[in-house]
Amino acid sequence: MTSVAIHKREKEQFIKLFKGDRIDRFEDRLAVLEVFLNIEKHVTAQELTQAVHTAGHHLEETFVQETIEMMCHYGFAQASRFDNGQVRYEHRHLGQHHDHLVCTKCRKIIEFENDAIENLQEQIASTYGFHMLQHKMELYGICRECLARREDLLSLDAARPGERLKVVAFRGGGRLKMRLLTMGLRIGDEIEVITNINRGQVVIASDFNRLVLGQGLASKIMVSALTREERPGSLKVQP
């Protein structure tokens, strides 16, 4: 079914349900739906309100927020809070399902479908005697565009949570190097970034130990991404 046909069906069902329940300000709420259906990305209530205004409908944000929440209730939209960020809304078309790739650098959200993953999830649920009702999959990482702009060598304070890296150098004098060595961090160590909050602490895991670093200290530690062969769980082919 084409997107035009899907949107036509959604609009017809919206009219039937909202009129049937005698929802107030029906025409205004229908205008919000029409704008929402024409947005092919995940939006916040604020972004949706701006799009509604751009379309020529001067509706207050609280009204748009209330309407999109109603649309979630009736199954025309669904809300997600990716990486514990702002609530974002997307279309919920009956009979369709997709999962998400989320870039932790630029916050881009990519939708994808994979029948093999869907079948595997059903098999796993069946193995445990579990009746699966619904699910969602969110994979977090760095998108192709952000990777292309990224330098091979970066300071630890610029790394993202979840990254697995190798320590390649310390920028500073002998006193700083001794401090890091005393903490248990050495050049060549493989680390995982657990937490990195701007202007806050950087928490890393190194050899089953957790280390807490300030942003200033983290900026003195130069790291690089692990190669595919160096990543935990990677298969190593013997020559």
N, C-alpha and C positions, 0 to 999 in steps of 0.2 A: 504494500500500500504506500502511495506517495505521501510526502509530508503535507501536501495540500489536502489530500483526502483525510489524513489523520487529524489535522487541525479542524476540518469541517465537522468530523465526527465528535471531537472533543467539545466544540462549541455547541453542537446540538444537545449533547448530554448535559453540559453545564446549564443550558437554558431550561431543560426539563427538570433537573434536580433543584436548582436554585429557585425557579418559579414555583415548583411543587412544594418547597418548604417555605415559600413566601419570605425569602430573604430580602431585607430592606436594601434600598438604593441599588436595585438590580442592574440598571443600565450602566451605572458607574463601575460596578463589579465586573460586568461583562467587558467593559473597556479595558480593565486591568488584565483579564484573561487574554484578550486579543493581543495586547502588547506583549504579555509573557510568552505566548505561543510563538511569537516572531523573534524571540531571543534564543539563539542557539549556544548558550553557555550557562554556567552556574552564576547566579546573581544574588546579591544581598538585597534586603528589603529597600535599602537606600538607593541602590543602583536601579532597582525596578521602578521606584518612585521617580527617579530622574528620567528613565525611559518613558514613563507614562506622561510626564510633563512635556518631553520632547515631542510626543505624539499629539500634543495639544489638549490633554486632559489635566486640568489643574486640581488634582486631588491631594489631600493631605497625606503625609507619610504614615500616620497612624491608621488611616483608612486602608491604604495599600497593604500595610503590614497585616491588618486584620483579614483582608481579603485573601492574601496569599496563604495565610494560616487556614482559612476556610477551604481553600483549594487543596491543601494537604489533607484536610479532614475528609473531603469528598473524593480524594484519589486523583486529582488532576496535577498535583505537584508533590515533590518530596524534598525534605530538608536534610542537609548534611552539615556537619561541623568538621571539616577536614583539618587534621593536625591541631585540633582544639582551637581553631580560629573562629572567624565569624560564621554565623549560620548562612548557608547559601542554598538557594532553591533551584531545582531543575524540573523539567517536564517528567511526568510519570504517565507514559502511554501504556495502556493495558496490553498484556502479552509480550512486552519488551523488557529486557533486563540487560544491564551492562555494569561493568566494574570500572575502577578509576586508577590512573597513574597520576600522582601528585608530585610536582617539582617543589622541593623544599627551598629552592633558591629564588625562582621567579613566581612561584605559587600557581603556575599553569596547571590546569586540570585536564587530563586527556581521558576520554572514554574509550573503552575497548570491550569487545565480546570475544569469548573463546569457548567453544563447545566442549573441548577436551577438559578444561578446568571445571566447567559446570558438571560434566559427567563424573569427574573425579570426586567432587564434593559430595555428590549423591552416593557414590560408592562408599566413601568414608563414613557418611552418616549411617548407611545401611549396615556397615561392618560393626558399628557400635549399637545397632538396634535403635537408632535415633531417627525420629520422624522430623525432617527438616521443613520448617515453615517458610523461612526467608533467610537471606544472608546478604552481606555486602563485603566486597574486597577492595581494599585501598592499598596500593603499593607506593611507597615513598622513595624518592631518589632525586636525581638531577637529570633534567631533560637534555636532549641533544644540543639545543641551542646554547644552553648554559655551559655545557661541557666544552663546546667549541670556543667559548670566550674565556675559559678558565686557563690559568697558567699551570704548567706541570708542577711547579714548586710554589707552595703557598704557606703562609704562617698559620699556626694552629687556630688562632682566633677567628680565621675566616672559614674554617671547616664547618660542615653541617652535621647535626646529630644523626647517628647511624653510620657515618662514614668510617671505613677501615683504612688506616693510613700507616705509613712508615716514617719514623723520625729520621731525618737526614742531616740536620745541622742545628746548632745553637748559635743565635746571634747575641753575642755578649762576651764579657771577660771571663776570667777563670773563676771568679766568685759566683757568677750565675751558673756556670757549668757545674761547679761543685754542689750548689744548692739543688740542681736538678738530679744530679747523680745520687745525692743523699736521699732524695724523694723516691729514687728507684727508677728514674727515666734515663735511658741511654740512647746514643745514636744507633740506629739499626733496629730499635724496638718497634714492634707492630702494635698499634693502638686502635681502640674504637672510641669514637666521640659519643658520649652518652648525653650530655647537655651542653648547649652553648647559647646563652642568653646575652643579647647585645648589652655591653657595659656591665655584665655580670660575671658569674663564675663559669669556667669551662671544666666539666667533669669528664674524665677519660678513664678507660679501662686499659691496663697494661699488665700482661702476665697474671691475670686473675686478681689484680689489685686495682682499686679505685683511687684516682688521684684528683684532687681539686686544685685548680689553678686560677689565678686572677687573669683578667684580660691582658694586662700588661705583660705578665710572665708568658702567657700563651702566645703573644705576638712575637716572642723571641725564639720560639720553637718552629723550625721549618720542617714541613712534612710533604710527602708526595703520596699519590694514590697507589695502592697495592696493584701489582699486575694480576692478571687473571690466575696465573699459576700460584701466586702468593696468597690468594684469598682462602680463608678457611673453608674446607669442604671441596675445594677444587680438585679435579682429577689430574694427577701428574703422570704424563706419558714417559715411560722409560725409553732412553735411546737404544 
